[in-house]
Amino acid sequence: MNRTKSNELHHEALSHLVGGVNSPVRAFKSVHGNPIYFEKASGAHVTDVDGNLLVDFVQSWGPLIHGHSHPEIIAAVHEKMLNGTSFGAPHLGEIELAKRVKNRFAHMDKVRFVSSGTEAVMSAVRLARGYTGRDILVKFEGCYHGHVDALMVSSGSGLATFGIASSPGIPQDTVATTLICPLDDLEAVEYAFNEHGDNIAAVVIEPLPANNGLLIQRPEFLKGLRALCDQHGALLIFDEVISGFRFQEGSFGDMCGVTPDLTALGKVIGGGLPVGAYGARSEIMEQLSPLGPVYQAGTLSGNPLAMAAGAKTLDLLDDEAYEYMERLGALLEERLGAVLEKHGNPMRLVRRESLFWLSPGDGDPAIRADQIPSDAAGLYADVHRALLERGYMLAPSAYEIGFISTSHDESHILGMVEAMDDALSTMEW
Ligand SMILES: *Cc1c(COP(=O)(O)O)cnc(C)c1O
């Protein structure tokens, strides 16, 4: 596969953009190569600037649940665009999307739209702190909540410790109010509450952690968090930016029988345009400005094009769509599982409906960050490159998940499995 033009553009971009990219995961740093420059994309396929056609399992990192440039979504955006690109004033599209969001997230009486997942979580955290009048947050090792200062934290040593900023530029004082616990460890959270209960504003978690592998939590763990929050008057915030709208049954919280106080959303909710949202019961949401004292605003919040893309995306997510993606997921699980086994299980497939992850090693898939083998990246880099050569694009990192969309079909799944079989035959590990 020739990538001359991609490489040229990357070298030019290096003079203008930091590392040539506007989001670090797009750099091929961990898979040792240069990023691929896209020219256009349609359905399951991306065409790069050198004219190569790739089957895409990244799908813009989650938003494109109906694939690239879905004709109905494009038409909805186009129609709205003719009436103006941004109003900075209320319009019908905001009500339309809010109704659809509340349909899926029944605990929300009110919704606030923002423009990214980061903004949604950041704002939900501020609201939780404002509502409770408390400062401390509990977060979990291996969960990503966007680049929110207070949540960019690595764990210190020991049980439920205050964290250490995981990036320069974040004041130690900012993370000094964030406690880190391991996933799947209710005792650690209990300990945190025993020590700091009166001061904990919220427990923040991805109920289906999907940014550091796919670490499927036990419903009992999430129920335990709910009980601890209730006992101590803290709020439970579910970050469903990646898992939201991915499941036929509803939110991931619903599937586990746990209702959070606040939910943050992003990705699928905007269907490929920049949308984030957060919502809760009225009593909490009414603390927000203009009704309450907690301030949060956005020039482009509720943008008419983004609202239209989101509403159309959610309308297309009917039972048939979910059942279709589940069938493709099941096919991937069965066929890829067999191929991996044939090669001695260098990795295992972890899947929940349309989300999948190649969990490194032949052991039981991890459910805590510290159970992921630390040498995961080496083999993955080879697999990633070998699949690209064969026309299949997975995320350029061993810790990122893959996405099935309604635009994929059996041939894309079977083709990827065959490419994997072929690739693994040529490798050693
Ligand atoms: C992607 C993601 C975010 C951040 O969303 P952005 O739109 O990239 O700011 C936050 N939380 C989770 C769980 C995510 O997957």
The ligand as a Gaussian input file, in Angstrom:
#p B3LYP/6-31G(d) Opt

LIG

0 1
 C      -14.298000      10.460000      24.418000
 C      -14.606000      10.512000      25.856000
 C      -14.595000      11.705000      26.575000
 C      -14.140000      13.013000      25.980000
 O      -14.967000      13.416000      24.936000
 P      -14.382000      14.514000      23.888000
 O      -15.555000      14.759000      22.968000
 O      -13.214000      13.867000      23.233000
 O      -14.017000      15.704000      24.667000
 C      -14.987000      11.691000      27.904000
 N      -15.368000      10.546000      28.494000
 C      -15.403000       9.374000      27.828000
 C      -15.859000       8.150000      28.529000
 C      -15.007000       9.319000      26.487000
 O      -15.007000       8.141000      25.858000

